Amino acid sequence: MPRVCDRPNESAPGRRRIQPTAECAHDAMRKSISLKLRAAKRVLSKLDEASMPFALTINGLSKTYANGVRALDGVSLTIPTGMFGLLGPNGAGKSTLMRTLATLQDADAGTVRMGDIDVLRDKPAVRRTLGYLPQDFGVYPKVSAEELLDHLALLKGLTNRRERAETVATLLRQTNLYDVRRKALGGFSGGMRQRFGIAQALLGNPRLIIVDEPTAGLDPEERVRFHNLLAEIGENVIVILSTHIVSDVSDLCGRMAIINKGRVLLAGRPTDLTQTLEHRVWQKVVDRALLDEARSSWPVISTRLLAGRTLVNVVADAAPAEGFVAVEPTLEDVYFAAIAGRLDAREPVTDPA
């Protein structure tokens, strides 16, 4: 005989109000707990999948534009989980590489794989796992941060209103924008706008995040805040930081590459690359009037003014002339030496892992 889970409420004459029995309430509680456990398992499964280390493998990537500019010339890199810095001067090919990885333009040759995804051929699959903050990130100035992020979340496929609202609130808190969530984006500072850009890039739990020149124009305080945010999100996913600011890479990235004229000049850990110049960087104060002569006489990698004096840095196995003193190498020295072509075959060119 079927069990009856509801019975009339006898304490209310004239009304037939249904009350659940204790047994039915217990069944309902068990079902609720079971549903919550299943949901939790799904979330944990996604987190486990997202935290599994994987790599982006680029092999022989080339791109030549219609005007004849060869933006990428056989680029090969292996980019593991974590923060990866792509360092190079303006016009080096960084943005072309970023747009290609973000499926916004095609390459002429080469392959790119992210786990089991063919990045160049299966663009929809890439976009489902991609977060992208381009160099020029536009916003609707009269729309609030909360409204625009909610709209972008809907476009990303978050159709459940409650889940979408929770996701938007979480991301605005993570990027320290929750208190200004109802403020129009046109009133945001440059740093706030960049943090909003990161918030939209994090929609959909991406496994690959690309940020192109994200700290250009930020004041020191906003730059530090943005650095902290990138370091936090770069623990379990691939974050490619494209920049021409050396300190961005030295502060944030466990691995890096230097690119110029479409070619990878160096790749590896910043500390390892810096050590290749140990005992080989020399510095001297020179008269500004003699700067051109110094450049033609010595293997100069950089010059800068300090307290009204002109400091010249050179790379050499021994002091190139009287007055030079040995200085500790920095990543900036590595960068300038690579761009200037002052590194010889003793330096590592690529780092496959």
N, C-alpha and C positions, 0 to 999 in steps of 0.2 A: 504494500500500500504506500503511495507517495507521501512523503513527509510534508506537513503543512508548516510553513515557516512564519506565517503571519496569523494573528488572531485579533478579534475585535477588542477594542478598548472598553472593558466593562465598567470602568469608573466614570464613564461619561454617558449617562442615559440619553437616549434620543439621537446619539451620534454614532456612526459606525466608523470610527477612526482606527486605522490599522497600526498595530504595534509589532515590531519584530520580536521574536522570541530570543532568549539568550543564546540558543544554539545557532540561530540564523545570524545574529550579530557576530558570533565567533567565526562563522563561515565567511562573512563579508570581510572581517578583519584579516583572515588568512589570505583571501583573494587579493586584498589591497597590498599586503606585505609581499605576496608573490609577484605582483606587478612591479612593485618598487624594486625588488631584487633583480628582476629581469632588466629593468631600465638601468639600474646601477651597473649590471654586468656589461650591457651595451656600451655605456660610457667608459668603463674601465678598459674594455676591449679596444675602443678607439684611442684611448690614451696610451695603451701599450703599443698599439700599432704606430702611433705618432712618435713615440719615444724610441722606437727601434732605429739604430743607426743605418743610414743608407747614404748613397753618394750620387752626385750629378757628374756624369762623365762626358766630357767634350773632346771630340777627336777631329782634327783637321778642318775646323770651321773657317770658311772663307766667304767674304762678301765684297763685291765691287759695285759701286753705284754707277748710274748711267753717265755721270760726268767723268768717269774714269778713276775716281778716288777709290783706292783699295782699303776699305775700312777694317776688314779682318783678313789676316793672311796666315792661314793654317794654324789657328788657335787650338791648342790641346791642353786641357786641364782636368784634374780630378778634384771635385769639391765635396768634402765630407760634411756630415752633420756638424752644425756649429756656425760661428761667425767667420765668414771668409771675406777678406778685403781685396778689392780689385783697384789697384792704385795706378794712376797714370795722368799725364797732363791733359788739358782740354784738346779734343781732337784725336785722342789716342786710339779710339775705337771702343771705349767702354760703353757708351750709350747704345751703340750698334749691337754689341754683344748682349746687353741687357734686354733690348727690344726683341732680339732674336729668341732669347730664352723665355721671354714673356709671350711668345707666339704672336707678336705684333708685326713681324716682317720675316721674310724667308731668307735663308742662306743660299749661296750658290753651290756650296759643296761642304761635305763634312757630316758628322753624326753627333747627336746629343741624346743621351739616355739618362733617365732618372728612375732608378730601380728597374722595373720591367716596362716602363713607359718610353716609347720613342717620341721624344719631345718635338722633333721637326715634322713628324707625320701624324701623330695622334694629339692634335691641339686641344680638342674638347677634354681629353683626360688630363692634360696639363693644367688647363684652366680650372678644373675642379679642385686641384691641389695647390694652386698658386695664389700668393698675395703679392701685389705689385704697387710700389710707390714711385711713380716716375719723377723725373727731374722737375717738370712743370706740372704741378698738381692743381687743377682748377676746382673751384667750389662755386655753388650758387650763393651769392653774398647775402641774400635776404632770407635764406632758409636756415633754421637752427641746426645745430650739430646733431641733436637727437632725431629730428625729422629726416635729415639726409642720410644718416647712418641706418635708420630704419628702412628707408627706401632702398638703399644699396643692399641691405640684408635680404630684402624681398627679392631683388634681382638675382642675388646669389643663391636663391632657392629656399630660404627660410620662410616657409609659408604659414607655419603655425604662429598665430599672433602672440600667444603667451611666451613661447620659446624665443621668438624674435625679440620681444621686449626685454627678456632676461639677458639675452646675448648682447643687445645694444647697451644696456645698463652696465654689464660686466666690462665691456670693452671701454666704455667712457670712464669707468673707475680706474681701469688698468692704465689708461693714458692720462690720468689726472685731469679729465675734462668733465666729470660728472656735475660739478658745481656750476658749470657754465653751459650745461647741455641745452638750455632753452635760449641761449644767446645766438644771434645771427652770425653766421660764419664770416660775413664781411667785416665784423668787428674783432675778429681773432688776430693776434699777433702772428708773426711768421713761425715762431716756435709752436704755438698752439695749432696752427694750421697743419704743420708737419706731423704733430702728434695725432691730429684727426686723420691724417693720411695713413698713419700706421694702424689706427683703429679700423679703418675700412680694409686695409690689407690683411688684417687678422680675421676677417669674416670667413666662416666656413672651415676653421681649423686647418690652415694651409700647411703643407710640408716643405714648400719652397717659398721663401719671401725675398723679393728683390727690391732694394732701395737704392735709387740713383741720385747721387749728390745730395743727401738728405740734410746736411748741416750747413750748406752754403747760405750765408746771410744771417745765421742765428747768432744772438749775443752769447757770451760765455756761459751765463746761467742756464739758458735754454739748451745750449749745446750739451752741457753736463747732464741735464735732465733727459735729453733725447738719448745720450749714450747709455744711461742707466736702463732706459726702456728697451733699447736694442739688445743690451747684454742679457736682460731678463728673458726676452722672447727667443733668444738664440741658443738656448740650452738644449732643446730637443728637436729643432728643425734646421734646415739649411737656410741661412740668411746671407745673401750676397750684398755686401756694402760696396758700391761703386763710388769712388771719390778721388779728388786730387789733393786732399788734405792728409798729409802723412800722419799727423797725430791721431786722426780718427782711427786709422788702422792699428797703430801701435797701442792705443788705449783699449781697443775692443776685440781685435781679431787674433785667433789662435793660428790661423793660416792666411796666406796672402799670395798675390801675384802682382808683378809689375808689368804693365802693358804699354807699348808705345808704337805708333805707326802700324797698328793692327797686329803686332806680334808680341808674344809673351817673352819677356826678357829674363825674368826670374820668377820662381815660385817656391814656397816653403814656409817654414815657421819664421816669424819676424825675428825671434831671438837667434835662430840659426843663421839667418841671412846677415844679421848684424855682426855675428862672430867671424864671418868670413873676412871682415875688414879689420879684425883685431891687429893692433900694432902697425897699421898701414895708412892711417889717416893723420895728416900733418896740417898744422895751422900756423899762419903768420900774419902779422899786421903789415899792411902795405899802404903806401901813399896812393890816394885815389887817382892821381895823375899817372901812376905807373901801372894801373890795373890792366890795361890792354897788353902791355909788355909782359905782365905776369901770366896772363892767359896764354900767350903765345910761347912762353918759356917753360911753364910747368903744367903737369896734368891736373888742372884745376877742375873741381867738381861743383864748387859753390862759392859765392861771395855774399857777405852781408855786412851791414853797418851795425856796430855796437858801441854806444856811447860816443858817437862821432868818429869812430875808427873803422877802417875797412878790414875785415877778417877774410882771409883766403883759406879755403880748405882744399887739399890735394890728396890724391891717393898714390902712394909709392911705397916700395919696400924699405926705403931709407929716406932720411931727410933730403929733399931735392936741392936745398941750398942753405946757407947760413941763416939763422934766425927762425927756422921752423921748429916747432915743438910738437911732440906726439900728443894726440888727444883721443879720448875714448870714442869709438865710432857710435853713431846713432842710426836709426832706421832712415832718417832723412839723408844721411851720408850714402847709405845703400841706394836709396831712390835716385839721388842726383848722379851717383857714379854709374848706375845702370842706364839712365837716360842719356848721359854724356858719352856712353860707350867706353867708360874707363875700367870696366871689370874684365879680367882676362879669363881664360878657360879653367882656372882653378876654382871659380865660383860655381855652385850648382845652378843649372839652368831650369830644371823642372823637378818637382817633387810629386811623384805619383800618388802618394798617400797623405 
